[in-house]
Amino acid sequence: MKEESHEEIFARLDAARRIMTPFKDYIRGEQRKRDDAAFRAFMDKIQAPVK
């Protein structure tokens, strides 16, 4: 592995972070939607009158 200055390494990390941030936000949003749906289904189940 060749020697790199810290500036080059951090510049590459910043570029990768700029690319990945929208994906992370999208994945987080999808996870939240799934969690909300599961929570709603659970609450409906426990609040439904017992037959």
N, C-alpha and C positions, 0 to 999 in steps of 0.2 A: 504494500500500500504506500502510495507516495505521500510525502509531507504536504499538508495543506495548512494554510493560515486559518486562524479562527474566523476571520472575516468571510472567507470562501465557504467554510462549513456553515456558519450562521446564515449566510445568504441563501444557501441551498435549503436549509431548514425552513426559513421564512417562505420561500417559494412553495415548498411542499405544504406548509401550513395554509397558505392562501388557497391552494388547490383543494385541500381536504376539508376546509371549514364548511362549505355548503353541504358536502356529503354528510358530515357529522351532524349538522343541524337537521337535515332531512331524516337521517336514521333516528335521531332523538325524537323528532316529531312523529314518525311512524310508531316508535315504541310507545310514546305517550298515548297515541290514539288507541293502540291495542290494549294498553293498561286501562284506559278509561272505559273501553267497551267491556272488558272483563269485569271491572269493578261494578259497572251498571248492571250487568247480567247477574252478578253475585248479589247485589242489593235487591234486585227484583225477586230473586229466588228466596232470600230470607224474609222479605216483606210480604210475599204472597201468602194469602190465608192458607192455613193448614187444612187439608181436606180430610 
